[in-house]
Amino acid sequence: MSDTPARFAFVKAQWHADIVDRAYDGFAEGVPNEQVDVFDVPGAFEMPLKAQQLAKSGKYDAIICAAFVVDGGIYRHDFVAAAVVDGLMRVGLDTGVPVLSVSLTPHHYQETDHHNTIYRAHFVEKGREAARAALAITART
């Protein structure tokens, strides 16, 4: 049994950062900051490659990735969301390092104060859920 606490990488897409960053706020409620290294990437599409680099570094017990992929009026967001989640899953399967996704793709999002408030709160809760999952999956017995 190791006494060393688990190390986590938290990757945040900066597209809609005012919303996505709230996922880390929720995560930090359950995991001490000193156990987490935070990385920003431009958007969701860049997360799988960053997750792969971090997983291959051998420094992390789990990687958490957060992004907000919205429908901009075209169906491209569905392809981006699928590629991101598939890529993150592949990183975990290929490296053996758990990769958790807090990547949300709402069907109905408008850049209004009302929607932004709802999704900020939702990302905080999803961050809390990611913290519980990350701690459970890396529990040392």
C-alpha atoms as an extended CHARMM CRD file, in Angstrom:
* protein
*
       141  EXT
         1         1  MET       CA              0.0000000000        0.0000000000        0.0000000000  PROA      1               0.0000000000
         2         2  SER       CA              1.3840000000        3.3820000000       -1.0320000000  PROA      2               0.0000000000
         3         3  ASP       CA              1.1200000000        6.4200000000        1.2400000000  PROA      3               0.0000000000
         4         4  THR       CA              1.7000000000        8.7440000000       -1.7080000000  PROA      4               0.0000000000
         5         5  PRO       CA             -1.4920000000       10.5920000000       -2.6380000000  PROA      5               0.0000000000
         6         6  ALA       CA             -2.8010000000       10.1860000000       -6.1670000000  PROA      6               0.0000000000
         7         7  ARG       CA             -1.7670000000       12.7800000000       -8.7570000000  PROA      7               0.0000000000
         8         8  PHE       CA             -4.2850000000       14.2100000000      -11.1830000000  PROA      8               0.0000000000
         9         9  ALA       CA             -4.0840000000       16.2670000000      -14.3640000000  PROA      9               0.0000000000
        10        10  PHE       CA             -7.0750000000       18.5010000000      -15.0540000000  PROA      10              0.0000000000
        11        11  VAL       CA             -7.3420000000       19.6850000000      -18.6670000000  PROA      11              0.0000000000
        12        12  LYS       CA             -9.6980000000       22.5720000000      -19.4510000000  PROA      12              0.0000000000
        13        13  ALA       CA            -10.7840000000       23.7220000000      -22.8950000000  PROA      13              0.0000000000
        14        14  GLN       CA            -10.7600000000       27.5160000000      -23.0480000000  PROA      14              0.0000000000
        15        15  TRP       CA            -13.7010000000       27.8280000000      -25.4230000000  PROA      15              0.0000000000
        16        16  HSD       CA            -16.4190000000       29.1490000000      -23.0560000000  PROA      16              0.0000000000
        17        17  ALA       CA            -13.8280000000       29.2390000000      -20.2450000000  PROA      17              0.0000000000
        18        18  ASP       CA            -16.1890000000       31.1990000000      -17.9980000000  PROA      18              0.0000000000
        19        19  ILE       CA            -18.3670000000       28.0620000000      -17.8960000000  PROA      19              0.0000000000
        20        20  VAL       CA            -15.7860000000       25.2750000000      -18.3000000000  PROA      20              0.0000000000
        21        21  ASP       CA            -13.5300000000       26.5810000000      -15.5170000000  PROA      21              0.0000000000
        22        22  ARG       CA            -16.3470000000       25.9700000000      -13.0480000000  PROA      22              0.0000000000
        23        23  ALA       CA            -15.7260000000       22.2140000000      -13.4600000000  PROA      23              0.0000000000
        24        24  TYR       CA            -12.3600000000       22.6740000000      -11.7930000000  PROA      24              0.0000000000
        25        25  ASP       CA            -14.0140000000       24.6390000000       -8.9790000000  PROA      25              0.0000000000
        26        26  GLY       CA            -16.2180000000       21.6180000000       -8.2590000000  PROA      26              0.0000000000
        27        27  PHE       CA            -13.3090000000       19.1970000000       -8.6270000000  PROA      27              0.0000000000
        28        28  ALA       CA            -11.2030000000       21.2120000000       -6.1730000000  PROA      28              0.0000000000
        29        29  GLU       CA            -13.9070000000       20.8240000000       -3.5330000000  PROA      29              0.0000000000
        30        30  GLY       CA            -13.0690000000       17.1130000000       -3.3710000000  PROA      30              0.0000000000
        31        31  VAL       CA             -9.3850000000       16.9150000000       -4.3110000000  PROA      31              0.0000000000
        32        32  PRO       CA             -6.6840000000       19.0830000000       -2.7100000000  PROA      32              0.0000000000
        33        33  ASN       CA             -5.0570000000       21.5460000000       -5.1240000000  PROA      33              0.0000000000
        34        34  GLU       CA             -1.5900000000       20.1820000000       -4.3340000000  PROA      34              0.0000000000
        35        35  GLN       CA             -2.5900000000       16.8570000000       -5.9240000000  PROA      35              0.0000000000
        36        36  VAL       CA             -3.6590000000       18.4770000000       -9.1990000000  PROA      36              0.0000000000
        37        37  ASP       CA             -1.8410000000       20.0480000000      -12.1260000000  PROA      37              0.0000000000
        38        38  VAL       CA             -4.0980000000       22.1700000000      -14.3390000000  PROA      38              0.0000000000
        39        39  PHE       CA             -3.6260000000       22.5460000000      -18.0890000000  PROA      39              0.0000000000
        40        40  ASP       CA             -5.4900000000       24.7800000000      -20.5260000000  PROA      40              0.0000000000
        41        41  VAL       CA             -5.9990000000       23.8900000000      -24.1870000000  PROA      41              0.0000000000
        42        42  PRO       CA             -7.6660000000       26.0720000000      -26.8440000000  PROA      42              0.0000000000
        43        43  GLY       CA            -10.7520000000       23.8900000000      -27.3200000000  PROA      43              0.0000000000
        44        44  ALA       CA            -12.2610000000       20.4650000000      -26.8550000000  PROA      44              0.0000000000
        45        45  PHE       CA            -10.6510000000       19.0510000000      -29.9870000000  PROA      45              0.0000000000
        46        46  GLU       CA             -7.1870000000       19.5410000000      -28.4850000000  PROA      46              0.0000000000
        47        47  MET       CA             -7.9560000000       17.5980000000      -25.2900000000  PROA      47              0.0000000000
        48        48  PRO       CA             -7.2500000000       14.0230000000      -26.4680000000  PROA      48              0.0000000000
        49        49  LEU       CA             -3.7180000000       14.8360000000      -27.6170000000  PROA      49              0.0000000000
        50        50  LYS       CA             -2.9510000000       16.7140000000      -24.3880000000  PROA      50              0.0000000000
        51        51  ALA       CA             -4.4220000000       13.8250000000      -22.3690000000  PROA      51              0.0000000000
        52        52  GLN       CA             -2.2390000000       11.3840000000      -24.2910000000  PROA      52              0.0000000000
        53        53  GLN       CA              0.9040000000       13.4370000000      -23.6160000000  PROA      53              0.0000000000
        54        54  LEU       CA              0.0620000000       13.6380000000      -19.9220000000  PROA      54              0.0000000000
        55        55  ALA       CA             -0.7800000000        9.9370000000      -19.6580000000  PROA      55              0.0000000000
        56        56  LYS       CA              2.4970000000        8.9550000000      -21.3270000000  PROA      56              0.0000000000
        57        57  SER       CA              4.4430000000       11.1750000000      -18.9190000000  PROA      57              0.0000000000
        58        58  GLY       CA              3.8400000000        8.6640000000      -16.1310000000  PROA      58              0.0000000000
        59        59  LYS       CA              3.1860000000       11.4880000000      -13.6470000000  PROA      59              0.0000000000
        60        60  TYR       CA             -0.5650000000       11.0700000000      -13.2620000000  PROA      60              0.0000000000
        61        61  ASP       CA             -2.8920000000        8.4620000000      -11.8090000000  PROA      61              0.0000000000
        62        62  ALA       CA             -5.8750000000        9.9110000000      -13.6900000000  PROA      62              0.0000000000
        63        63  ILE       CA             -6.6220000000       12.7110000000      -16.1250000000  PROA      63              0.0000000000
        64        64  ILE       CA             -9.8020000000       14.7560000000      -16.0900000000  PROA      64              0.0000000000
        65        65  CYS       CA            -10.8400000000       16.7130000000      -19.1900000000  PROA      65              0.0000000000
        66        66  ALA       CA            -13.5130000000       19.4190000000      -19.2810000000  PROA      66              0.0000000000
        67        67  ALA       CA            -15.0770000000       21.1200000000      -22.2890000000  PROA      67              0.0000000000
        68        68  PHE       CA            -18.3160000000       22.7090000000      -23.4610000000  PROA      68              0.0000000000
        69        69  VAL       CA            -19.1690000000       21.9060000000      -27.0800000000  PROA      69              0.0000000000
        70        70  VAL       CA            -22.1680000000       23.9400000000      -28.1970000000  PROA      70              0.0000000000
        71        71  ASP       CA            -24.4070000000       23.8880000000      -31.2320000000  PROA      71              0.0000000000
        72        72  GLY       CA            -23.5280000000       26.9660000000      -33.2200000000  PROA      72              0.0000000000
        73        73  GLY       CA            -26.3660000000       26.4010000000      -35.6640000000  PROA      73              0.0000000000
        74        74  ILE       CA            -24.6140000000       23.7190000000      -37.6880000000  PROA      74              0.0000000000
        75        75  TYR       CA            -24.2360000000       20.0490000000      -36.8830000000  PROA      75              0.0000000000
        76        76  ARG       CA            -20.4390000000       20.1470000000      -36.6760000000  PROA      76              0.0000000000
        77        77  HSD       CA            -20.6160000000       20.1550000000      -32.8600000000  PROA      77              0.0000000000
        78        78  ASP       CA            -21.9020000000       16.5620000000      -32.8890000000  PROA      78              0.0000000000
        79        79  PHE       CA            -18.8320000000       15.4270000000      -34.8100000000  PROA      79              0.0000000000
        80        80  VAL       CA            -16.4830000000       17.3650000000      -32.5330000000  PROA      80              0.0000000000
        81        81  ALA       CA            -18.1130000000       15.9730000000      -29.3820000000  PROA      81              0.0000000000
        82        82  ALA       CA            -17.9670000000       12.3890000000      -30.6710000000  PROA      82              0.0000000000
        83        83  ALA       CA            -14.3430000000       12.7370000000      -31.7810000000  PROA      83              0.0000000000
        84        84  VAL       CA            -13.3370000000       14.1990000000      -28.4150000000  PROA      84              0.0000000000
        85        85  VAL       CA            -15.0310000000       11.5550000000      -26.2840000000  PROA      85              0.0000000000
        86        86  ASP       CA            -13.7830000000        8.7410000000      -28.5410000000  PROA      86              0.0000000000
        87        87  GLY       CA            -10.2650000000       10.1920000000      -28.4140000000  PROA      87              0.0000000000
        88        88  LEU       CA            -10.2980000000       10.4740000000      -24.6250000000  PROA      88              0.0000000000
        89        89  MET       CA            -11.5160000000        6.8960000000      -24.2860000000  PROA      89              0.0000000000
        90        90  ARG       CA             -8.7980000000        5.7030000000      -26.6270000000  PROA      90              0.0000000000
        91        91  VAL       CA             -6.1270000000        7.4620000000      -24.5770000000  PROA      91              0.0000000000
        92        92  GLY       CA             -7.3010000000        5.6920000000      -21.4520000000  PROA      92              0.0000000000
        93        93  LEU       CA             -7.4870000000        2.2920000000      -23.1230000000  PROA      93              0.0000000000
        94        94  ASP       CA             -4.1280000000        2.6880000000      -24.8780000000  PROA      94              0.0000000000
        95        95  THR       CA             -2.1980000000        3.9460000000      -21.8530000000  PROA      95              0.0000000000
        96        96  GLY       CA             -3.9860000000        2.3410000000      -18.9150000000  PROA      96              0.0000000000
        97        97  VAL       CA             -4.3470000000        5.7640000000      -17.2800000000  PROA      97              0.0000000000
        98        98  PRO       CA             -7.9950000000        6.5830000000      -16.4900000000  PROA      98              0.0000000000
        99        99  VAL       CA             -9.2770000000        9.5510000000      -18.4800000000  PROA      99              0.0000000000
       100       100  LEU       CA            -12.4920000000       11.0770000000      -17.1770000000  PROA      100             0.0000000000
       101       101  SER       CA            -14.6300000000       13.3750000000      -19.2980000000  PROA      101             0.0000000000
       102       102  VAL       CA            -16.5600000000       16.4030000000      -18.1380000000  PROA      102             0.0000000000
       103       103  SER       CA            -17.3640000000       17.2760000000      -21.7400000000  PROA      103             0.0000000000
       104       104  LEU       CA            -20.9060000000       18.4910000000      -22.1970000000  PROA      104             0.0000000000
       105       105  THR       CA            -22.8010000000       19.0770000000      -25.4330000000  PROA      105             0.0000000000
       106       106  PRO       CA            -26.1600000000       20.7170000000      -24.7390000000  PROA      106             0.0000000000
       107       107  HSD       CA            -28.8200000000       20.5930000000      -27.4140000000  PROA      107             0.0000000000
       108       108  HSD       CA            -30.2160000000       23.9840000000      -26.4670000000  PROA      108             0.0000000000
       109       109  TYR       CA            -27.7170000000       26.6350000000      -25.4590000000  PROA      109             0.0000000000
       110       110  GLN       CA            -27.9390000000       30.3540000000      -26.0040000000  PROA      110             0.0000000000
       111       111  GLU       CA            -25.4290000000       32.8920000000      -24.7420000000  PROA      111             0.0000000000
       112       112  THR       CA            -27.8230000000       34.4710000000      -22.2780000000  PROA      112             0.0000000000
       113       113  ASP       CA            -27.3090000000       35.1960000000      -18.5970000000  PROA      113             0.0000000000
       114       114  HSD       CA            -29.9450000000       32.5870000000      -17.7900000000  PROA      114             0.0000000000
       115       115  HSD       CA            -28.2520000000       29.7670000000      -19.7360000000  PROA      115             0.0000000000
       116       116  ASN       CA            -24.7680000000       30.7650000000      -18.6000000000  PROA      116             0.0000000000
       117       117  THR       CA            -25.8890000000       30.6270000000      -14.9520000000  PROA      117             0.0000000000
       118       118  ILE       CA            -27.4440000000       27.1900000000      -15.4670000000  PROA      118             0.0000000000
       119       119  TYR       CA            -24.3830000000       25.7230000000      -17.1990000000  PROA      119             0.0000000000
       120       120  ARG       CA            -21.8930000000       27.2420000000      -14.7520000000  PROA      120             0.0000000000
       121       121  ALA       CA            -23.7450000000       25.5290000000      -11.9020000000  PROA      121             0.0000000000
       122       122  HSD       CA            -23.9680000000       22.3190000000      -13.9180000000  PROA      122             0.0000000000
       123       123  PHE       CA            -20.2050000000       22.3000000000      -14.5120000000  PROA      123             0.0000000000
       124       124  VAL       CA            -19.5400000000       22.7680000000      -10.7900000000  PROA      124             0.0000000000
       125       125  GLU       CA            -21.6410000000       19.6850000000      -10.0740000000  PROA      125             0.0000000000
       126       126  LYS       CA            -19.9810000000       17.6940000000      -12.8630000000  PROA      126             0.0000000000
       127       127  GLY       CA            -16.5970000000       18.6910000000      -11.4140000000  PROA      127             0.0000000000
       128       128  ARG       CA            -17.6870000000       17.3300000000       -8.0300000000  PROA      128             0.0000000000
       129       129  GLU       CA            -18.7670000000       14.0910000000       -9.7040000000  PROA      129             0.0000000000
       130       130  ALA       CA            -15.4110000000       13.8700000000      -11.5130000000  PROA      130             0.0000000000
       131       131  ALA       CA            -13.5810000000       14.3000000000       -8.1880000000  PROA      131             0.0000000000
       132       132  ARG       CA            -15.5420000000       11.4420000000       -6.6160000000  PROA      132             0.0000000000
       133       133  ALA       CA            -14.9230000000        9.2380000000       -9.6480000000  PROA      133             0.0000000000
       134       134  ALA       CA            -11.2160000000       10.1040000000       -9.8170000000  PROA      134             0.0000000000
       135       135  LEU       CA            -10.7250000000        9.3240000000       -6.1340000000  PROA      135             0.0000000000
       136       136  ALA       CA            -12.6450000000        6.0650000000       -6.4270000000  PROA      136             0.0000000000
       137       137  ILE       CA            -10.8020000000        4.8660000000       -9.5040000000  PROA      137             0.0000000000
       138       138  THR       CA             -7.3940000000        5.6740000000       -8.0120000000  PROA      138             0.0000000000
       139       139  ALA       CA             -8.0820000000        4.4330000000       -4.4890000000  PROA      139             0.0000000000
       140       140  ARG       CA             -5.0370000000        2.7230000000       -3.0950000000  PROA      140             0.0000000000
       141       141  THR       CA             -5.6930000000       -0.4150000000       -1.1030000000  PROA      141             0.0000000000
